[in-house]
Amino acid sequence: MIFANLSLGWGIFLGAIFLVALIFIWALVTINRLRKYDQKAKIAESGIDLALTKRYDSLAKWFENAKKIAKKETEDLGKSFLFPFKFQENTTMSDKEAFQEKLCQTELGLKSLTENQADLLNSDSYREIQLEILNIEEHLQAARRFYNAAVTQLNSLISRFPQSLVADAISIDKRPFFELGKKD
């Protein structure tokens, strides 16, 4: 046998090298998994950004249509809801949730404003905007589910030991979930 002639010292040395090689390979695999899940969460977050931007744009379009019919009421609504804010990318998830809440308040304001405006309710552009908003809401829900699933995978991996040590070493942190309609 080849290994029968090796001394105990060489056996321990080779065993240590083998162990270090295994740990190195495990660390590389773990780093790649963490980066993959982190990247997946970033991509999913961009879907939320896109949906929020589209929602803002569609509400602005609705507002412009309503302004043509109900001038005074839309001035008040524009000052209180729509125009003081605009979506900013690269914000925190809580900022995105707050932005979504402002959009919901704006939509409620627009609904109450336009519910008695027969000219607006019967227009084709109003129906198109309503359909667009419905599609955007579905897109936002899908983006939220995709993002939260990606975050669940990432956070689950980070929360396990010893993967948490590797995550700390390469500065990958847990991410918050995107929640719609949180109750206080």
Backbone bond lengths (Angstrom), bond angles and torsions (degrees), N, CA, C in turn:
res aa  C-N    CA-C-N  psi(-1)  N-CA   C-N-CA  omega(-1)  CA-C   N-CA-C  phi
1 M - - - 1.457 - - 1.517 110.77 -
2 I 1.289 113.78 143.99 1.460 119.55 -176.98 1.518 110.84 -68.88
3 F 1.330 117.17 -43.25 1.464 120.95 -174.02 1.526 112.28 -81.15
4 A 1.310 118.49 -10.09 1.462 120.94 -178.99 1.515 111.04 -67.19
5 N 1.309 118.22 -28.85 1.451 121.52 -177.86 1.519 113.28 -85.96
6 L 1.327 117.55 -10.27 1.461 120.58 -179.45 1.522 109.60 -76.47
7 S 1.290 114.72 144.11 1.458 118.40 178.11 1.520 109.48 -78.54
8 L 1.284 115.74 166.70 1.476 121.89 -179.65 1.524 110.12 -61.21
9 G 1.317 118.68 -36.26 1.459 122.93 179.36 1.513 112.52 -61.63
10 W 1.339 116.16 -43.75 1.451 120.06 177.93 1.531 111.01 -66.79
11 G 1.281 117.38 -36.56 1.468 120.97 178.49 1.518 111.67 -63.26
12 I 1.327 115.65 -43.25 1.476 119.94 178.05 1.526 109.86 -66.13
13 F 1.331 116.57 -41.27 1.462 121.31 179.06 1.531 111.01 -60.87
14 L 1.310 117.38 -47.96 1.469 121.05 179.21 1.530 111.28 -65.22
15 G 1.325 116.22 -38.26 1.466 120.33 176.93 1.519 111.15 -63.19
16 A 1.329 117.44 -40.46 1.462 121.91 178.93 1.529 110.57 -65.91
17 I 1.330 116.95 -42.14 1.470 120.78 177.96 1.529 109.85 -62.66
18 F 1.307 116.97 -42.39 1.464 121.67 178.73 1.531 110.19 -62.15
19 L 1.336 116.75 -43.13 1.458 121.50 180.00 1.540 110.70 -64.85
20 V 1.323 117.39 -44.27 1.460 120.98 177.94 1.526 110.51 -62.61
21 A 1.317 117.58 -40.03 1.468 121.43 178.37 1.528 110.25 -63.43
22 L 1.328 117.50 -41.80 1.470 120.88 177.59 1.527 111.41 -62.90
23 I 1.323 116.93 -43.76 1.461 120.99 179.51 1.534 109.96 -64.11
24 F 1.324 117.21 -41.30 1.465 121.65 178.69 1.526 110.67 -62.51
25 I 1.308 116.70 -45.02 1.471 120.68 179.25 1.528 110.30 -64.37
26 W 1.335 116.63 -43.40 1.464 119.96 177.91 1.529 110.32 -60.24
27 A 1.343 118.17 -43.12 1.464 121.96 -179.59 1.533 110.41 -62.88
28 L 1.320 117.62 -42.24 1.471 120.43 178.26 1.522 111.48 -62.78
29 V 1.322 115.97 -44.12 1.472 120.09 179.19 1.527 109.86 -63.27
30 T 1.318 117.51 -42.18 1.461 121.78 -179.85 1.528 111.07 -65.99
31 I 1.317 117.62 -43.14 1.471 121.03 177.44 1.529 110.18 -59.79
32 N 1.308 116.53 -44.78 1.471 119.74 179.84 1.526 111.66 -64.34
33 R 1.325 117.65 -40.57 1.478 120.51 178.00 1.516 110.44 -64.05
34 L 1.340 117.24 -45.17 1.462 120.76 179.61 1.526 111.08 -61.31
35 R 1.305 116.71 -44.91 1.473 119.80 179.96 1.524 111.34 -65.90
36 K 1.328 116.50 -36.95 1.474 120.29 178.20 1.522 110.53 -62.74
37 Y 1.335 117.12 -47.30 1.461 120.03 -179.40 1.525 111.54 -69.30
38 D 1.322 117.54 -34.86 1.464 120.89 176.68 1.526 110.00 -64.83
39 Q 1.308 116.78 -43.91 1.473 121.29 178.37 1.529 110.89 -64.18
40 K 1.316 116.49 -40.00 1.465 121.04 178.16 1.532 110.42 -61.71
41 A 1.342 116.94 -40.41 1.461 120.73 178.00 1.529 111.02 -67.06
42 K 1.332 117.78 -38.21 1.473 120.67 178.07 1.529 111.19 -64.71
43 I 1.315 115.95 -41.56 1.470 120.15 178.48 1.528 109.97 -64.37
44 A 1.322 116.21 -42.75 1.466 120.19 179.09 1.526 111.11 -64.66
45 E 1.321 116.71 -36.69 1.463 120.45 178.54 1.532 110.81 -64.97
46 S 1.312 117.06 -34.06 1.470 119.59 177.85 1.530 110.68 -65.48
47 G 1.335 117.25 -29.44 1.465 120.37 174.57 1.514 111.77 -65.04
48 I 1.334 116.51 -37.96 1.468 120.84 176.23 1.522 109.49 -66.12
49 D 1.332 116.79 -43.77 1.467 120.51 178.47 1.524 111.34 -57.98
50 L 1.306 115.85 -44.33 1.463 120.63 -179.89 1.525 111.01 -63.10
51 A 1.325 117.18 -45.32 1.465 120.53 -179.42 1.523 111.46 -64.39
52 L 1.331 117.81 -40.15 1.466 120.56 178.77 1.532 110.78 -65.95
53 T 1.317 117.11 -39.55 1.460 120.87 177.88 1.526 110.33 -64.18
54 K 1.330 116.52 -44.47 1.466 119.92 178.47 1.521 110.92 -62.84
55 R 1.324 116.65 -40.13 1.461 120.16 -179.41 1.523 110.28 -64.04
56 Y 1.316 116.24 -44.07 1.458 119.77 177.32 1.528 110.47 -58.96
57 D 1.316 116.25 -47.03 1.472 120.52 -178.52 1.524 111.82 -61.75
58 S 1.338 117.19 -40.30 1.467 119.22 -179.46 1.522 111.15 -69.83
59 L 1.335 117.63 -35.99 1.463 119.33 176.65 1.529 110.53 -68.90
60 A 1.322 116.79 -35.33 1.465 119.47 176.13 1.532 110.56 -64.47
61 K 1.324 116.15 -38.89 1.467 120.56 177.48 1.539 110.03 -65.01
62 W 1.317 117.35 -42.65 1.459 122.37 177.16 1.524 109.48 -60.64
63 F 1.326 115.47 -44.35 1.460 120.97 179.48 1.529 110.83 -60.13
64 E 1.328 117.11 -44.02 1.468 120.79 179.91 1.525 110.91 -62.65
65 N 1.334 117.25 -39.68 1.472 120.05 177.21 1.519 110.87 -66.28
66 A 1.322 116.72 -41.30 1.462 120.22 -179.75 1.524 110.66 -67.37
67 K 1.329 116.95 -32.88 1.464 121.37 -178.49 1.524 111.39 -63.00
68 K 1.300 116.44 -31.60 1.468 120.22 179.94 1.522 111.20 -65.14
69 I 1.328 116.50 -28.95 1.465 120.53 -174.97 1.527 112.12 -100.78
70 A 1.314 117.44 -43.87 1.462 121.23 -175.52 1.528 109.44 -118.81
71 K 1.299 116.94 79.44 1.469 122.83 -171.82 1.536 112.97 -59.88
72 K 1.305 118.91 -55.31 1.475 122.06 -174.24 1.524 111.74 -64.65
73 E 1.338 116.91 -46.14 1.460 120.25 -177.42 1.531 111.40 -63.43
74 T 1.322 117.13 -37.87 1.467 119.75 -178.56 1.526 111.52 -72.23
75 E 1.350 117.29 -28.22 1.468 118.88 175.74 1.523 109.69 -62.39
76 D 1.331 116.14 -46.46 1.460 120.35 179.36 1.522 110.79 -63.10
77 L 1.313 116.81 -43.94 1.461 121.08 -179.52 1.525 110.69 -65.07
78 G 1.317 116.28 -41.96 1.464 120.38 179.78 1.516 112.15 -61.95
79 K 1.318 116.78 -38.26 1.466 119.96 179.28 1.525 111.27 -69.76
80 S 1.313 116.46 -38.07 1.463 118.51 -173.95 1.515 113.97 -87.75
81 F 1.329 119.08 -25.51 1.454 119.18 -173.33 1.519 115.00 -121.93
82 L 1.295 117.12 -65.51 1.454 120.56 -161.46 1.523 114.37 -77.09
83 F 1.294 118.49 -46.91 1.449 118.85 -167.77 1.529 115.82 -86.06
84 P 1.318 121.19 -18.58 1.465 117.81 178.47 1.533 113.82 -71.35
85 F 1.283 118.66 -9.48 1.462 119.62 -177.77 1.517 110.93 -135.92
86 K 1.295 115.04 154.28 1.470 122.25 176.92 1.515 105.84 -147.86
87 F 1.306 116.72 147.46 1.455 120.62 -176.71 1.523 111.26 -68.22
88 Q 1.320 115.68 132.59 1.458 122.73 176.66 1.522 108.40 -115.28
89 E 1.328 116.69 126.25 1.458 119.44 176.25 1.525 109.11 -74.52
90 N 1.317 116.43 167.26 1.466 123.72 -179.44 1.523 111.97 61.28
91 T 1.315 116.27 37.37 1.459 120.77 174.99 1.518 108.34 -104.26
92 T 1.314 115.62 170.31 1.462 119.76 179.62 1.527 109.53 -73.66
93 M 1.314 114.94 164.06 1.459 119.30 179.83 1.529 110.59 -65.29
94 S 1.322 118.44 -34.84 1.470 119.68 178.39 1.536 110.41 -67.77
95 D 1.340 117.98 -33.18 1.472 120.36 174.63 1.526 110.57 -65.19
96 K 1.323 116.52 -38.77 1.463 120.64 178.57 1.525 110.59 -66.83
97 E 1.333 116.68 -38.67 1.461 120.15 177.40 1.533 110.29 -65.27
98 A 1.337 117.02 -40.19 1.467 120.81 177.65 1.527 110.59 -65.30
99 F 1.330 117.11 -40.04 1.457 121.23 177.34 1.525 110.43 -62.47
100 Q 1.328 116.56 -43.20 1.467 121.23 178.61 1.529 109.71 -61.22
101 E 1.326 116.79 -39.72 1.463 120.61 179.14 1.533 110.32 -64.77
102 K 1.333 117.40 -40.42 1.467 120.45 177.01 1.529 110.65 -63.43
103 L 1.323 116.31 -38.36 1.468 119.50 177.71 1.528 110.60 -64.22
104 C 1.321 116.92 -39.86 1.475 120.22 177.96 1.525 110.19 -63.11
105 Q 1.339 116.99 -42.53 1.463 120.41 178.10 1.528 110.73 -63.55
106 T 1.309 116.28 -40.72 1.467 120.53 178.28 1.516 110.60 -63.08
107 E 1.333 116.08 -43.80 1.467 119.50 179.90 1.527 110.81 -62.42
108 L 1.331 116.95 -41.94 1.470 119.82 177.40 1.529 110.56 -61.82
109 G 1.331 116.45 -41.93 1.466 120.23 177.66 1.514 111.93 -62.36
110 L 1.316 116.13 -42.22 1.470 120.01 178.60 1.526 111.19 -66.60
111 K 1.325 116.92 -38.95 1.472 119.37 178.27 1.517 110.85 -62.76
112 S 1.338 116.33 -45.29 1.469 118.42 -179.42 1.527 110.94 -67.21
113 L 1.303 117.08 -33.17 1.459 121.25 178.24 1.524 111.73 -68.46
114 T 1.304 117.25 -40.88 1.460 120.50 -172.30 1.527 114.17 -93.88
115 E 1.318 118.22 -7.36 1.471 118.56 -175.55 1.519 113.03 -65.05
116 N 1.315 117.75 -24.30 1.470 120.69 179.56 1.531 112.19 -104.96
117 Q 1.308 117.33 11.06 1.465 121.71 -179.26 1.534 108.78 -102.55
118 A 1.314 116.42 88.86 1.467 121.39 -175.66 1.529 112.30 -59.71
119 D 1.338 116.28 -37.79 1.468 119.20 179.69 1.527 111.31 -61.12
120 L 1.309 115.21 -41.80 1.463 119.77 -178.91 1.528 110.98 -72.29
121 L 1.333 116.69 -43.75 1.466 120.73 -177.65 1.515 112.58 -62.92
122 N 1.324 117.06 -30.24 1.460 120.80 -177.57 1.528 113.54 -91.19
123 S 1.313 117.93 -2.38 1.464 119.86 -176.88 1.535 110.89 -79.67
124 D 1.312 114.96 150.01 1.468 120.30 178.00 1.523 111.48 -66.20
125 S 1.331 116.53 -37.30 1.465 118.99 -179.09 1.532 110.88 -64.26
126 Y 1.339 116.78 -35.89 1.468 120.02 177.91 1.533 110.05 -64.43
127 R 1.325 116.14 -44.72 1.470 119.39 178.99 1.526 111.56 -63.34
128 E 1.332 116.81 -39.33 1.468 120.59 177.55 1.523 111.33 -63.31
129 I 1.322 116.40 -42.44 1.465 120.45 179.05 1.521 110.46 -64.46
130 Q 1.325 117.03 -41.17 1.468 119.99 179.15 1.522 111.30 -63.00
131 L 1.324 116.66 -41.08 1.459 120.91 177.21 1.532 110.50 -65.52
132 E 1.315 115.69 -41.65 1.471 120.84 177.89 1.532 110.68 -61.13
133 I 1.317 116.87 -44.06 1.470 121.10 178.98 1.521 110.45 -63.06
134 L 1.316 117.31 -41.28 1.462 120.86 177.60 1.527 111.07 -61.26
135 N 1.327 116.81 -44.34 1.469 120.68 178.07 1.522 111.49 -64.57
136 I 1.317 116.88 -39.56 1.459 120.55 179.06 1.525 110.30 -66.32
137 E 1.320 117.36 -39.48 1.472 120.55 177.14 1.531 110.84 -60.44
138 E 1.327 116.14 -41.90 1.467 119.62 177.31 1.528 110.70 -64.85
139 H 1.333 116.42 -40.57 1.470 120.90 177.39 1.523 110.60 -62.80
140 L 1.328 117.31 -42.32 1.464 121.51 179.26 1.526 110.56 -63.94
141 Q 1.327 116.95 -42.09 1.467 120.02 178.26 1.530 110.94 -62.77
142 A 1.323 116.49 -42.98 1.467 120.36 179.01 1.528 110.55 -65.63
143 A 1.327 117.19 -41.91 1.472 120.95 178.59 1.523 110.20 -63.60
144 R 1.331 116.84 -39.54 1.471 120.71 178.44 1.521 110.52 -63.65
145 R 1.327 116.83 -44.56 1.478 119.49 179.41 1.525 111.08 -63.70
146 F 1.332 117.27 -43.22 1.464 121.65 179.58 1.525 110.37 -63.27
147 Y 1.335 116.71 -45.11 1.462 120.87 179.50 1.533 110.51 -62.95
148 N 1.316 116.46 -48.78 1.471 119.55 -177.83 1.527 111.86 -63.67
149 A 1.330 117.67 -33.79 1.472 120.17 176.21 1.530 110.19 -66.90
150 A 1.324 116.97 -42.30 1.465 120.55 178.77 1.524 110.64 -65.33
151 V 1.322 116.85 -40.02 1.462 121.08 179.11 1.533 110.58 -67.20
152 T 1.319 116.60 -37.27 1.469 119.92 177.05 1.525 110.79 -60.14
153 Q 1.331 116.36 -44.75 1.472 119.95 178.32 1.524 111.03 -61.88
154 L 1.317 116.40 -47.73 1.463 120.92 -178.41 1.523 111.00 -63.23
155 N 1.325 116.63 -50.87 1.465 120.06 -177.95 1.523 111.93 -63.25
156 S 1.310 116.59 -35.88 1.462 120.34 178.11 1.525 110.59 -63.99
157 L 1.308 116.90 -43.47 1.461 120.83 179.25 1.527 110.85 -66.47
158 I 1.328 117.02 -42.10 1.461 121.05 -179.17 1.526 111.45 -66.16
159 S 1.303 117.41 -33.40 1.467 119.88 -174.40 1.525 113.39 -75.78
160 R 1.326 117.46 -11.08 1.465 120.46 -179.43 1.529 111.28 -89.44
161 F 1.313 114.33 141.07 1.457 120.05 173.32 1.509 107.80 -89.96
162 P 1.264 120.73 136.42 1.464 134.15 8.79 1.529 113.86 -95.44
163 Q 1.340 118.68 5.77 1.464 120.42 178.80 1.526 111.57 -61.04
164 S 1.326 116.28 -29.89 1.466 119.70 179.19 1.528 111.07 -62.41
165 L 1.316 117.61 -33.71 1.465 120.91 177.63 1.529 110.90 -65.41
166 V 1.316 116.20 -42.10 1.466 120.89 178.87 1.529 109.58 -67.12
167 A 1.321 117.35 -42.10 1.469 120.79 179.12 1.522 110.64 -60.67
168 D 1.323 116.96 -42.59 1.467 119.93 176.83 1.527 111.28 -62.80
169 A 1.319 116.27 -40.33 1.465 120.84 -177.51 1.529 111.83 -65.49
170 I 1.324 117.95 -33.11 1.474 120.11 -179.05 1.534 111.94 -104.91
171 S 1.330 116.34 13.66 1.476 123.62 173.96 1.518 113.72 59.45
172 I 1.310 116.72 45.08 1.468 120.72 171.92 1.524 106.71 -108.01
173 D 1.329 115.24 119.92 1.459 121.37 -176.55 1.518 110.77 -107.65
174 K 1.338 114.27 163.31 1.462 118.99 173.57 1.514 108.83 -63.68
175 R 1.330 115.72 149.84 1.462 121.67 179.44 1.524 109.35 -111.53
176 P 1.339 116.66 149.85 1.468 119.24 176.91 1.528 110.30 -79.53
177 F 1.320 115.97 156.64 1.455 121.63 175.42 1.526 109.06 -80.56
178 F 1.335 116.35 157.07 1.459 121.98 174.80 1.512 106.78 -98.92
179 E 1.318 115.41 114.59 1.458 120.27 -176.88 1.516 109.11 -114.75
180 L 1.310 115.13 136.89 1.461 120.98 177.41 1.516 109.07 -106.89
181 G 1.328 115.52 137.79 1.453 119.97 174.64 1.506 113.52 63.83
182 K 1.358 117.56 44.78 1.456 120.07 177.92 1.512 109.41 -65.50
183 K 1.311 114.64 142.87 1.469 120.81 175.90 1.526 107.97 -96.95
184 D 1.336 115.71 132.51 1.477 119.72 179.60 1.499 110.85 -81.07
